[in-house]
């Protein structure tokens, strides 16, 4: 029998490629206690569950060995960050697909099957995400991915269901499975071979934006990135760095500039990077007007750190990357203009509006 057959107008897997759920943990015992049981209850047959401990100083590892002895535990001596932590872990994983899953995610019954079904039917998909709702209010989309990530022409990230800090209620408006620009790192399905082919996540990033960079590189190498809303997970968010913290702001701004420099063509670099630097300056005005000087300081620090990276590394960053495909999920306008000037708050108002 073919690995997929049609039942009630839906494709159903009859062959189950191996899948490894890899949970990166750093002092996250409370999340493991709360959410690991939902992952253990997954119904996918050919499944490995791995916790990669990133140098935790709490008793996460002891908890796992006592309460979940069947879970594979990989231990790093230090906190290597999100990017290197996952790279280290996936070098030890043998599976057709890997799922990079945050420890603060509650999964739902049957969450794996629809995504693997989709990726098996479309072999060009390198990465995919489920629909991500907020654990705190399960009606609402969640900040880190919602129903698939996009960027605008200047590299600002937003989502189907989340633009900047405005979250939409999930009313079924983004139920179509299809191509997006980036898939969320909180529940990221990847073809393991493709992940290794691209050398995984950029370890210089440490955390934040690294999944967008990986998805961009995947698309430039000829793969596509999808969202599969037929699978749903619930994300707590802010487990390691809360929204608005200076460290999070710093990493987001710095890493975004590095990502753009790496992946834009030479022509794009010449005008989009200066424009982006100006837009970054404009973006600090709303928090500054509210008296949030720490936000502006974090953005300035991010820019100086970016310049340090730019002039201290000797590689091909000033030259256009090789391209075998045109990435999808790019809004050819400015999401900052639409959001702050036109006052358009929702994805559909921005992307479907031509003015």
C-alpha positions as CSV (number, residue, x, y, z in Angstrom):
1,X,0.0,0.0,0.0
2,X,1.1,3.6,-0.7
3,X,2.4,5.3,2.4
4,X,-0.7,7.6,2.1
5,X,-4.3,6.6,1.3
6,X,-7.5,8.7,1.0
7,X,-10.2,8.2,3.7
8,X,-13.1,10.6,4.0
9,X,-11.4,13.0,1.7
10,X,-8.3,13.2,4.0
11,X,-4.9,11.6,3.5
12,X,-4.0,9.1,6.2
13,X,-0.5,7.9,7.0
14,X,0.1,4.1,6.6
15,X,3.8,4.4,6.9
16,X,5.3,6.2,9.9
17,X,8.8,7.7,9.5
18,X,10.7,8.1,12.7
19,X,10.1,11.3,14.6
20,X,12.1,12.6,17.5
21,X,10.6,15.2,19.8
22,X,13.5,17.2,21.2
23,X,12.8,19.4,24.2
24,X,15.6,21.8,25.2
25,X,15.5,22.4,28.9
26,X,17.2,24.9,31.1
27,X,16.0,25.0,34.7
28,X,12.6,24.2,33.5
29,X,11.5,21.5,35.9
30,X,8.1,23.2,36.6
31,X,7.3,23.1,32.8
32,X,8.4,19.5,32.6
33,X,6.2,18.6,35.5
34,X,3.3,20.5,33.9
35,X,3.6,19.6,30.2
36,X,5.8,16.6,29.5
37,X,2.9,14.2,30.2
38,X,1.0,15.7,27.2
39,X,4.0,14.9,25.0
40,X,4.2,11.4,26.5
41,X,0.6,10.9,25.6
42,X,1.3,11.5,21.8
43,X,-0.3,8.8,19.7
44,X,2.3,8.8,16.8
45,X,3.7,5.3,16.7
46,X,7.4,5.8,15.6
47,X,8.2,8.4,18.2
48,X,11.3,9.1,20.4
49,X,11.1,11.7,23.2
50,X,14.3,13.4,24.1
51,X,15.1,16.1,26.7
52,X,18.3,17.9,26.0
53,X,19.3,19.5,29.2
54,X,21.2,22.8,28.8
55,X,23.3,22.8,31.9
56,X,20.4,23.1,34.3
57,X,21.1,23.9,38.0
58,X,17.7,22.8,39.2
59,X,16.8,19.1,39.7
60,X,15.3,18.7,36.2
61,X,17.5,15.7,35.3
62,X,16.8,13.9,38.6
63,X,13.1,14.5,38.1
64,X,13.2,13.0,34.6
65,X,15.2,10.0,35.7
66,X,12.8,9.3,38.5
67,X,9.4,10.0,36.9
68,X,10.1,9.5,33.1
69,X,12.8,6.8,32.8
70,X,11.8,6.1,29.2
71,X,12.6,9.6,28.1
72,X,16.1,9.9,26.6
73,X,18.1,12.6,28.5
74,X,21.0,14.3,26.8
75,X,23.1,16.6,29.1
76,X,25.2,19.6,28.2
77,X,27.6,20.9,30.9
78,X,26.7,24.5,30.3
79,X,23.8,26.6,29.0
80,X,24.7,26.7,25.3
81,X,21.6,28.8,24.4
82,X,18.7,27.8,22.1
83,X,20.8,27.6,18.9
84,X,23.8,25.7,20.0
85,X,21.9,23.7,22.5
86,X,19.7,22.3,19.7
87,X,22.6,21.8,17.3
88,X,24.4,19.8,19.9
89,X,21.3,17.7,20.6
90,X,20.4,17.0,17.0
91,X,23.9,15.7,16.2
92,X,22.9,12.8,18.5
93,X,19.5,12.2,17.0
94,X,18.7,9.6,14.4
95,X,15.2,10.2,13.0
96,X,13.7,11.2,9.7
97,X,12.0,14.2,11.3
98,X,12.9,16.2,14.4
99,X,10.5,18.4,16.4
100,X,12.2,21.2,18.3
101,X,9.7,21.7,21.1
102,X,9.8,24.2,23.9
103,X,9.4,22.9,27.4
104,X,6.5,25.4,28.1
105,X,4.3,23.9,25.3
106,X,1.2,21.8,26.0
107,X,0.5,19.6,22.9
108,X,-2.9,18.2,21.9
109,X,-4.0,14.7,21.0
110,X,-2.9,13.8,17.5
111,X,-0.7,16.9,17.1
112,X,2.1,15.1,15.2
113,X,0.2,13.1,12.6
114,X,-1.3,16.0,10.5
115,X,2.1,17.7,10.1
116,X,4.0,14.6,9.2
117,X,1.2,13.7,6.8
118,X,1.6,17.1,5.1
119,X,5.4,16.8,4.9
120,X,5.2,13.3,3.5
121,X,2.9,14.5,0.8
122,X,5.1,17.4,-0.1
123,X,8.8,16.4,0.0
124,X,9.9,20.0,-0.7
125,X,8.8,21.1,2.8
126,X,11.9,21.6,4.9
127,X,10.2,22.9,8.0
128,X,6.6,23.2,9.3
129,X,4.8,24.4,12.4
130,X,1.4,23.7,14.0
131,X,-1.0,26.4,14.9
132,X,0.1,28.0,18.2
133,X,-2.4,29.3,20.7
134,X,-1.8,31.0,24.0
135,X,-1.8,28.6,27.0
136,X,-3.0,31.5,29.2
137,X,-6.1,32.1,27.0
138,X,-6.7,29.2,24.7
139,X,-9.0,31.2,22.4
140,X,-6.1,33.5,21.4
141,X,-3.2,33.1,19.0
142,X,0.2,33.1,20.8
143,X,3.0,35.6,20.1
144,X,5.7,33.1,19.0
145,X,4.3,31.9,15.8
146,X,0.4,32.1,15.8
147,X,-0.7,30.5,12.5
148,X,2.6,30.9,10.6
149,X,5.3,33.6,10.3
150,X,5.8,36.3,7.6
151,X,8.3,39.2,7.2
152,X,7.9,42.5,5.5
153,X,10.4,43.8,2.9
154,X,12.6,45.3,5.6
155,X,12.7,42.0,7.6
156,X,10.3,42.8,10.4
157,X,8.6,39.6,11.5
158,X,4.9,39.2,12.1
159,X,2.4,36.3,12.0
160,X,-1.0,35.2,10.7
161,X,-2.8,36.1,13.9
162,X,-0.2,38.4,15.6
163,X,1.2,41.7,14.5
164,X,3.7,43.2,16.9
165,X,2.0,42.9,20.3
166,X,-1.6,42.6,19.0
167,X,-3.0,39.1,19.2
168,X,-6.1,37.9,17.4
169,X,-8.7,35.5,18.6
170,X,-8.6,32.3,16.6
171,X,-12.0,32.2,14.8
172,X,-10.8,29.9,12.1
173,X,-9.6,32.7,9.9
174,X,-6.2,31.2,9.3
175,X,-7.0,27.5,8.9
176,X,-5.4,26.9,5.5
177,X,-2.2,24.8,5.4
178,X,0.3,26.5,3.1
179,X,3.6,28.2,2.7
180,X,4.8,30.9,5.1
181,X,8.2,32.6,5.5
182,X,9.1,31.2,8.9
183,X,7.9,28.5,11.3
184,X,8.1,29.1,15.1
185,X,11.0,27.6,17.1
186,X,8.6,26.8,19.9
187,X,7.2,23.8,17.9
188,X,9.4,23.4,14.9
189,X,9.1,20.3,12.7
190,X,12.2,19.8,10.5
191,X,13.5,17.2,8.1
192,X,16.6,16.2,10.1
193,X,18.7,15.7,7.0
194,X,17.8,19.2,5.8
195,X,18.6,20.7,9.2
196,X,22.1,19.1,9.1
197,X,22.6,20.0,5.4
198,X,22.3,23.7,6.4
199,X,24.4,23.3,9.6
200,X,21.4,23.9,11.8
201,X,20.7,27.0,13.7
202,X,23.3,29.9,13.7
203,X,25.0,29.6,17.1
204,X,26.1,33.2,17.2
205,X,22.4,34.2,17.6
206,X,22.3,32.3,21.0
207,X,18.5,32.8,21.1
208,X,15.8,34.7,19.1
209,X,15.3,35.0,15.4
210,X,17.5,31.9,14.7
211,X,14.5,29.9,13.5
212,X,13.6,32.7,11.0
213,X,17.2,32.6,9.7
214,X,17.1,28.8,9.3
215,X,13.8,29.0,7.5
216,X,15.2,31.7,5.2
217,X,18.3,29.6,4.4
218,X,16.0,26.6,3.8
219,X,14.1,28.5,1.2
220,X,17.2,29.9,-0.5
221,X,18.4,26.3,-0.9
222,X,15.2,25.2,-2.6
223,X,13.0,24.0,0.3
224,X,9.7,25.5,1.4
225,X,8.3,26.3,4.9
226,X,4.7,25.6,5.8
227,X,2.1,26.0,8.5
228,X,-0.3,23.1,9.4
229,X,-3.2,24.6,11.4
230,X,-4.8,21.1,11.6
231,X,-2.4,20.6,14.5
232,X,-2.6,22.8,17.5
233,X,-0.3,23.4,20.5
234,X,-0.6,25.8,23.4
235,X,2.5,27.9,24.4
236,X,3.1,29.7,27.7
237,X,5.7,32.0,26.3
238,X,8.3,34.1,28.1
239,X,9.7,31.1,29.9
240,X,13.3,32.1,29.7
241,X,13.1,35.8,28.8
242,X,9.8,37.7,29.3
243,X,8.4,40.0,26.6
244,X,10.0,43.4,26.7
245,X,13.0,42.5,28.8
246,X,16.1,44.4,27.7
247,X,18.0,41.2,27.0
248,X,15.2,39.9,24.7
249,X,14.9,43.3,22.9
250,X,18.7,43.3,22.4
251,X,18.8,39.8,20.9
252,X,15.8,40.4,18.7
253,X,17.1,43.6,17.1
254,X,20.8,42.4,16.8
255,X,19.9,39.0,15.5
256,X,17.5,40.4,13.0
257,X,20.1,42.7,11.5
258,X,22.6,39.8,11.3
259,X,20.0,37.7,9.6
260,X,19.2,40.3,7.0
261,X,22.9,40.9,6.3
262,X,23.4,37.1,5.8
263,X,20.4,36.5,3.5
264,X,19.7,39.6,1.5
265,X,21.1,39.8,-2.0
266,X,23.9,42.4,-2.5
267,X,21.4,44.8,-4.1
268,X,19.0,44.5,-1.2
269,X,21.7,45.0,1.3
270,X,22.7,48.3,-0.2
271,X,19.4,50.0,0.4
272,X,17.3,47.8,2.8
273,X,19.9,47.7,5.6
274,X,20.2,51.5,5.9
275,X,16.4,51.8,5.7
276,X,16.1,49.1,8.4
277,X,18.5,51.0,10.7
278,X,16.4,54.1,10.4
279,X,13.1,52.2,11.0
280,X,14.7,50.6,14.1
281,X,15.2,54.2,15.4
282,X,11.6,55.0,14.7
283,X,10.4,51.9,16.4
284,X,11.9,53.0,19.8
285,X,9.7,56.1,19.9
286,X,6.5,54.6,21.3
287,X,8.2,53.0,24.3
288,X,10.4,56.1,24.7
289,X,7.3,58.3,24.9
290,X,6.1,56.0,27.7
291,X,9.3,56.6,29.6
292,X,10.9,53.2,28.8
293,X,14.5,54.3,28.4
294,X,15.7,50.7,28.9
295,X,14.1,49.8,25.5
296,X,16.0,52.4,23.7
297,X,19.3,51.5,25.4
298,X,18.8,47.8,24.4
299,X,18.2,48.8,20.8
300,X,21.4,51.0,20.7
301,X,23.4,48.2,22.3
302,X,22.0,45.8,19.6
303,X,23.1,48.1,16.8
304,X,26.6,48.5,18.2
305,X,26.9,44.8,18.7
306,X,25.8,44.3,15.1
307,X,28.5,46.7,13.9
308,X,31.0,44.7,15.9
309,X,29.8,41.5,14.3
310,X,29.8,43.0,10.9
311,X,33.5,44.2,10.9
312,X,35.0,41.5,13.0
313,X,34.1,38.4,10.9
314,X,35.8,37.4,7.7
315,X,33.3,35.6,5.5
316,X,31.1,36.2,2.5
317,X,28.4,38.2,4.3
318,X,28.7,41.1,1.8
319,X,28.0,38.9,-1.2
320,X,24.6,37.6,-2.2
321,X,23.8,34.0,-1.1
322,X,23.1,31.4,-3.7
323,X,19.5,31.2,-4.6
324,X,17.5,28.3,-6.1
325,X,14.1,29.6,-5.0
326,X,12.2,32.8,-4.2
327,X,11.0,32.7,-0.5
328,X,7.3,32.9,0.1
329,X,5.6,34.8,3.0
330,X,7.1,38.2,2.3
331,X,4.9,41.3,2.5
332,X,6.3,43.8,0.0
333,X,5.3,46.8,2.0
334,X,6.2,48.1,5.5
335,X,4.4,46.5,8.4
336,X,5.6,49.4,10.6
337,X,3.9,51.9,8.3
338,X,0.7,49.8,8.2
339,X,0.6,49.2,12.0
340,X,1.7,52.6,13.4
341,X,0.6,55.0,10.7
342,X,-2.4,53.3,9.0
343,X,-3.5,51.8,12.4
344,X,-4.0,48.4,10.8
345,X,-3.7,45.8,13.6
346,X,-4.5,42.5,12.0
347,X,-2.6,40.3,9.5
348,X,-5.5,40.3,7.0
349,X,-5.9,44.1,7.1
350,X,-2.2,44.5,6.2
351,X,-1.5,41.7,3.7
352,X,-4.8,41.9,1.9
353,X,-4.8,45.7,1.6
354,X,-3.0,47.1,-1.4
355,X,-2.7,50.6,0.0
